Structures are given as structure tokens and as C-alpha cells.
């Protein structure tokens, strides 16, 4: 699964939070991938 399609506002919000945390260096890319895969 290369590309994930986010259909709901909740998904978009999760993605936004994850990307921000990633940008701030609070989580690793691996952790971000795990969070996004769990949904």
C-alpha cells in the first residue's frame, strides 16, 4: 500500500497531527507509519 486515501475529516486530522509530530521530531517515520496503518 503505497498511497493511502483519506476520506474523512478524522483521517485527515490524524494525518495532520502525525505529520506535525514527525516534523517536530517527536516521532520517527516508523512510528508514523505504524499509527497510520492501525486505522
Rosetta blueprint (number, residue, H / E / L):
1 X L
2 X L
3 X L
4 X L
5 X L
6 X L
7 X L
8 X L
9 X H
10 X H
11 X H
12 X H
13 X H
14 X H
15 X H
16 X H
17 X H
18 X H
19 X H
20 X H
21 X H
22 X H
23 X H
24 X H
25 X L
26 X L
27 X L
28 X L
29 X H
30 X H
31 X H
32 X H
33 X H
34 X H
35 X H
36 X H
37 X H
38 X H
39 X L
